[in-house]
Amino acid sequence: MPKDFLVTATPGAGKTTFALSLATWLRSKRAIDRVVVVVPTDHLRTQWADAAGRRGLVLDPALRNSSGPVRPDTQGYVTTYAQVAGHPMLHRARVEAKRSLVILDEIHHAGDSLSWGDAVSEAFAPAARRLCLTGTPFRTNPQERIPFIRYEETAEGDLASLADFEYGYRQALGDRVVRPVVFAAYTGTSRWVNSAGEVMSAALNDAGTKRREETAWRTALAPDGKWIPHVIAAADQRLTDLRRSGMPDAAVLMLATDQDSARAYARIVTQVTGSTPVVVVSDDPKSSKRIEAFNSGDDRWLIAVRQVSEGVDITRLAVCVWTTSYRTPLFFAQAVGRVVRARSPHETATVFLPAVRPLLALAAEMEEARNHVVRLPVGDSIDDALIERVSEPGLPEFTALDSEAEFAHVLHAGQAHTAARELDPQEEEFLGLPGLLTPEQTATLLAVRDAKLRKAVPMTIFDELEAVDDGGMWRDIEALRREVHAMVGQLAARTSREHAQVHVELRRAVPGPPSASAPLEILLARRDYLLGKVG
C-alpha cells in the first residue's frame, strides 16, 4: 500500500467500514501501531469510535487537545479538523510517538481554509500511512492544494483530485450496497407579490425565467402555503407504505434551510401526521444526543438544518423531503446519501423534491459517474460557500402569498415516469409494496395517492388560518396593494418626486411594514391617506 491513498466512494457505500477494515488488517500485519481518525464534526467522533469498537478497535472519541497523551489502553483516537488546526504540533507528536495510520474523513474539509490545510499537513506529515476519504470528487485552484492529494490539471486550469480508488453510485447499486432511489417531483402554483406591488404566479415546473422559477421555489417552501403540508402528507403516506412492507422502523429525513423554517415545518408535521418530529439544528449542543436517540428509536420524522447531510449514518432513514433551498452537487449527493444505505435487497429510497430545474438536473445525474463536481472556495468555510442557496444576493424582495402542490412525475435513472392509468383498489393495495414496484408503477401509485390528498388535505390547518384572516380574501388585499401603488405613482408625478420618497412619506404617516407585506388594516389606512393627497 502506498503511503497516501485517496478513496472516492458514493455516500452510503461504506467508507467507514472499508477504512476500519484496512486499519485492523494493517495492525494485524504489524505495519502500524496507532490509528488516528480526523472527522468534520464532533458528532462523527462517537460514530467512528462505535464503529471501530464493533471491530475490536478501541479509539478514544473524547481525547481533547488539553487531555495529554493518548491513553495506553486504546489503539488511537478520533479528532476533528478544527482540533488539529488548534494545535497541529500536538497531533504531530502523537503520530510520531507510534507508527500511525491517519484516516482523513471527508478530506475536502482540509480545504475549508488555508490554515486548516497547513495544520493537517504539519500534523500528519510523519504518519506511516494516510488514508483520505471523500464522498464526492472535488476540484480546487493551484493556490489551494489539499495536503496528501494527487491532482491533475483540467482544461479550465483548475486542479482535480485524482483518486486511487473510485466506487460510484451505479456500481454500489449493482452490488446492492445502496438502495435504489426514486425522486418524486412535485410541482404546483406559487403566488407572490414582487417589490413593485404586483401579484405574480408561476408553476414550479413551468416558471419561464430562472428568476421566476427561483421565486416560485422559495414561495413553495414558505411554511404558510399549501405546498409544504401537501408534500408532508404524501411523504408520510410513503413512509407508512414502507413500514408495512418490511421496513417497520423506516423514517423520514426532512431538510430545512434555516432554524425558523425547521421549527415551522415541525409544527406542520405534527398537525398533518399526528407524529411529533425530532428537530436537530447546527448550533444546538444537544443535537448529537438527539441524533443518537433517533437512530436507536422509532420516531417517524427527523427535521434537520445542516446536521444530517454528511457522514451521519442512520440506516433506517428511507425517505427524504427536500424542503431546502440548497442546490449544490456536493450537498445533494451527501443529503441523498443519508437515505440510500441498504440493509436488505428489497429496500428502496424515495426523495420528495420540488420540480425545479436545478434539483431535477442533480437527480438525473445521480447514476452518472461525475469526475469533478465540487469547486472548493478560497478562504471560506465549505459549509457556507458550497451550500449554494436559492436566496442568494441579487434576487428581488418578494412576499410569499400562497402555494399549492401537485405530483408531477417520478425521476429514476435519469428518466421521468408519469402515471400510466387509474388503478382499481386491488392493484393499489399491491402497489403499496415499495420493494416490488417499477418506476412506472411508483409514479402511478404516487399520482393516485396525490389525487386523494388533494381532496382530503386542502381544508386543513392553513385554510382554517386563512379563514380568520379577514375572510381569506387575498385577492382583494392584492387589489388594494395595487391601488396603493398606483396612487403612490400619481402623487410622485404631481410632486416631481421619486416613488421611493413617496413610499417613505407614506410609511411615516401610516407606520407598519412595506405595502408589499402589509396587512389589510394598514393598507386601508394608507389608501385613505393617499386619497386625501391625490383626491
N, C-alpha and C positions, 0 to 999 in steps of 0.2 A: 504494500500500500504506500502511495506517495505521502510525503509529509502533509500536503494540503489536498483536500478533496471536497469539491462542491457538488451537492445533490440538489437538483431541482425536481420536486415532486408535487403533483397536484394536491391541493388541500383535501384532507381526508384519506390520503393514500397510506399513511402510517410512517411518517418521517421519524417520529419519536421511537417507534418500535425498531426501525432499522438502526437508528443511532445507538440505542441501548444494547441491541444485539451485537453490534460491532464492538461496543465498549467491553462487554463481557467476554467476547472472543479474544480481543487484544489482551485483556487481563489474564485469560487462561493461557495465552502464549507467552506471558511474561514480557510483552512488548511495552506495557505501560503499568504504572502503579497507582495512578490517580486520575479521576475523571472530573472535569470542570465543565459545567453547562452554563451558558450565558443566554438569557431569555429577555424578551422585550418588557414584560410586565411582572409585577410581584405575584399575581395570581398563578402564573405559569410555573413559578418556582415549586409550589406544592404539587402541581400536576405532574411535573417531571420527576420529583422525588418519589411520589406514589408509584409512578410507572416503573421507575428504577427498582423500587423495593419489591415489586412483583417479580423481578428477575434476579433477586438476591443481591442487588447492588445498593448499598446504603449511601445516599447522597444527602447532605445536610442542606435543607432549604432555608434555614434561618440564620446562616452564617453572615454576619454583617462585617463591614469594614472595621468596625470597632471591636469585633469579637475575638481578635487574636488569631492564633494558628488554627489550622484545620484539625478537628477532633480526631484523635488516633483511632477511634472505633468506627470511623466512616471511611469510605473509599473515595470521597470527594465532596463536592458541594455544588449548589445551584445559585447563581447570582444574576444580576441584571446588568444591562449595558450602562445604565445610569450609575450603578455602584462601581463598575470598572472605571468609568470616567472620573469618579470621585477620588480614586486612589489607585491608579494603574500600577505603581511600583509595588504595592502590597500584593496584588494579584500576580505580578511577575515573580515575586519571591516565593509565592505558594506553588507556582508551576515549576519553578527551578528546584524546589526542595525535593520533588519526586518527578519521575518521568510521567508526563501528563498528556492525556488526550483532552483537548479543548473542543467542545461541541458548541458552535455558534449558531443558535436557532434564529431563523429569520434574519440572516446575515445582512440584509439590506438596511437594518436598523443601525449598523455601524456607519452608515452614511447620513444619519439624521443630522449630524453637524460635523464640522471638521475636527472639533475637539474629541468627539466620540471615536471617530476613526483613528485618530492619533493615539488615543488611550488604548484601544483594542490592539493596535499594532505594538505599542510599547509593552503592554501587559503580557501578551501571549507569544511574542517572538521566540522565547526559549522553549516553547512547548514541543514535546516529542512528536505529536500528531495534532492536526487541526481538521475537524470535520465541519464544513459550512453547509447549512440547510436553508432552503427558501422554497416557498410555495409558488412563486412566480418569478420568471427571469426578469432581469432589470437592466437598464442602461444608465449611464452617467456621463459626465463630461470629463475630459482629460485632466482637469484640475482637481477632481474629487474621486480618486481611486479608493475603493474599499479594500482594506488590507486582506491579504491571503486569497484574493480572487484573480483568476486569469481573465484577460479581456481580448476581444477582437474589435477592430475598428469598423464602424458602419459607414455606409455611403454618405450619411449626413455628417460624419466627422465625430460622432459620439463613440464611446466605448461600451460594448455589450458584454455582459457576463458570459463566460464560457464554462458550461457545466461539464463535470466529468461523468455524470450520470443523470439522465432525464427520464421521468416517468409521468406521462401526461394523463389527462382525464380519460381519454379514449382507451388507452392501454389499461388503466386501472379498472375501467368499466368491463373490459373484456376479461380481466382476471377476477371479477366480482369483488374487488376490494372496495369499490364505491357503489352507491345506489344509482340506478338510472334516475335522471331528474327531468321533469316536465315543467314548463313555465306556463302558468295560466295568466294570460294577459287580459286585463280589464280596462275597457275604455269608459266612456261616459262624457257627459257635457258639464263643463265648468263655466260659471258666470262670475264676473268680477267687474269692479269699477276702476278704470285707469286714472292716471294722475290728472287728466283733463276733465274728470267727472263723467265720462262716457261709460255706459254699461256695455260690456263685451261678453261674448260667449264663444266657446270652441270645444270641439270634441278632442279628447286626448290623442286619438289615432288619426285625426284629420284636421289639425290646427292651422295648417298652412305654413307660416313662417316659424323659424326657430324660436323667436321671442314669444310669439303667441303660444307655442307648444310649452315652453318653459313656464309661462304664467298659468296656463291651464293645469299643468302638472302641480305647481305649488298650490293652486286653489284646491285641487282634488285632495291634497294632503292636509288641508285645513281641518282641524278636528270638528268644526261645527257644520260641516257639509254632510251629504248623504253617501259620498263615495267611501269614506273610511268605515262606517258601520256596515255597509253592504259587503265590502270585501272581508271584513272581520267575520261576518256571519258565514260567508262562503268558505273561508279557511277553517272555521270551527267545524263546519259540516264535513269537510275533507278530513279533519283530524278524527272526528267520530268514526268515519269510514275506516281509517287506518287502525284505530283501536279495536274495531270489531272484526278486523280481518287478519289478525295475527301480530299486531304491534300494540299490546294493551297499555304500554307506557309511553306511547308516542306523544310528542309535544310540538308546539308552535313557537318559532322564534320570530318576533316582530321587531323590525329595525326602525328606530325613530331618529330624526335628525338632531333633536335637542331635548333637554330635560323637560321643558314645558310641554312639548308635544307628547313625550313619553307618558307623562302623568295624565294628560288629557286622554290619550289612547287607552290608558289603563282603566279609566272610568267608563269608556265606551265598551271595552271588552267585558267588563263586569255587567253592564246593563244589557248588552246584546246576548251574551253567552251564559250568564249566571256564574261564571268562574272568575275568581279574583286572580289577576296575573301577578307574577313576580317581576319587579322593576329593578334593573341594575343600570346605574349611570357611572360615568368615568370618574367623577370626583367624590364618590361615596366610599368611605373607608370600609363599609360593611358589604360592598359588592362581592368580594371574593367569597365570603361566607354564604351569601345568598346564592351565588352560582353553585357552590358545592352542595348546598341543601337542595337546590333544584335538581341537580344531577342525580341525587340519590332518592328524590321524592317522586310524587305522582302529579304535581301541578301540570295543568294543560298548557298554560301560556307563559312565555318569558318575553318581556319587552326590554330592549337594550339600547343604550346610546354609547357606541364605540367601546363596548365591553366584551362582546362575543363575536368578534369578526376575525380574529387571528389567533390560531393555536389552541383556543379553548375547545376541549373535547367533551361534548355532551352527546353521546351516540343516540339517545332517544329523540333528539330533535329531528323531525322528518318533514316539517312544513315551515316555510319561510314566507313572511309577509313583508314585502319591500315598501314600507311607508316612510322612506327617507329620500332626501334629495341628493345623496351621494351617488356618483355615477362614474367612478374611475375603474379601469380594468382590475387594478390590484384589490380595491375594496370589494368589488363584485365577486371576484374569484374567492377571496378569503371568506366573505359572508356566505355565499352559496356553499362553500366547503363545509360549513357547520352542519348542514343537513344531509350530506351525501355519504357519510361513513357507513358502510354496510355491516350488518350483523348476521343477516341470513339472505339466501338467494332471492327471496320474493319481496323484499322490502323496496319501496320506492320513495322518492322525494318529490315534493311539489313546491314550487315557488310562485306566489301570487305577486304580480307586479303591475304597475301602470303601463298601458300600451303606448309608450312614448319611444321615439326612435333611439335615443341613446341606450336605454335599457334593453330594448329588443335586439339591438346590434350586439351587445355584450352576451345576451343569452344565446344568440345564434352562433357565437364563436366558442361556446363552452367546450365543444368536442374538437376544436381546431388546435393544432399544435402551434401555439404562438411563441416565436423565439424571443421577441423583445417587446414587452408591453408596458413597462414602467420606466419612466424617466425620473431619476432622483433629482430633487431640487438642490440648489446650493444654499447652505446655511439655514434651511428651515427644518422644522420638525416634520417627519414623514406623516404623522397623524394629521397635521394641519394642511400640509401642502399637497399631499397625494389624494386626500379625500376631497375631490372637487365637488362642489355643491351647486345646485341649480340657483340658489340665492347668492349669486356671485355679484361683485360690484359692477355697476353699469346697467343692471336691469331696472326698469322704471318702477316707481312705487305703485302699488295697487291695493285694492281692498277686496278680499275674497267675499263673495256673496253666497254662493251655493254650488253644490256639485252632485252629480248622480253617477252611479256606476252600472256598467253592463258588461257581461262576459263577451270578450272579443274572439279569442282563439287560444289553442294550446300550441306552444312552440316546442318542438322536440327535434333534436339532431339537425337544427338549422331550418326546419320546415314548419310552416304554420298549418294547423289542422283545425277545421271548424266542425260544428255539429253536422252529422250526416243526415239524421232524420229524428222524428219523435220516437220515444220509447214507450212500450207498454209496461205496466207495473212489474211483471215478472222479469223483464230484461233489465229494468232499472235496479232491481234488487241484486241481480247478478253483477251488474256493473259497479256495485258498491264495494267490490273486492279489488282494491287497487293493484295488487300484485298480478292480476290476470288481464289487465287492460292494455290494449294497443293505444297509441296516441289518439287515433280517431275515436275510439270508444271513450277515452278520458275526456276528450272535447265534448262528445255528445252528453256524457254524464254531467259535466260541469254546466253545460248550457241548459239542461233540464232543471238542475238544481237552481241555476240563476233565475230562470223564469219563475220558479216557485218563490224564491226570495224576493223578487221584485213585487210580487203580490202581497207577501207577508210582512216585509220589513218597512215599506215606505212610511206608514203611520206609526213610527216608533218615537224614541225619545226626542229626536230633533224636530220632527213635525209638531210634537207637543210643545216644545220650546218656541217654535215659530208661531204657534197659535196664540201664545200670550204676548207676542211682540207686536202690539198694535195691529192684531189681526193677521200678522204674517204677510202684509201687503208690500213685499219688497219691490214689486214693480212700481207701485205708487211712490215709494220712497225714492226710487231711482229717477222717476219723472220729476220729483221735487228737486233732486240734486241737479238735474239738467236745467231746470228753471232757474235755480240759484246761479248756476254757472253762466247762463245766458245773460242774466241781469248784471252780473259782475262785468261781463263784456260791454254791455250798454253803458254802465257807469264809467268804465275805464275810457271808452270812446268820448263820452261827454266831457270828462275832466282831463283828457290828454295824459292819462297815467297808464302805467303798466298794469296788467291783470294782477300780478303778484302784489302790487301796492294796495290794490282794492281788497284783495283777499286778506291782507294784514289788517286793514281797517275793519273789515267785517268781523274778523276773529276777535279784535279788541272790543268791538261793540257788542258782540254776542259770543262770549268765551266758550271754548269747547274744542274738540278735535277738528281736524280738517274736514271740509264738507264731504270729501270722498268717503269718509268713515263716520260722519256724524249721525246721531240718531234722529228720529223723526221730529221730536220736540225742538231740537236745536235748529234743524233745517227750516221748520216753520217760522221760528223767531228770526232767522236770517233773511228769509224771504220777506217777512213783514218789514224788516229794517230796510232792505233794498227797495221795496215798493215805495217807502217814504222818500227815498233818494231819487228814484227814476220816474215815479208816478206823476 
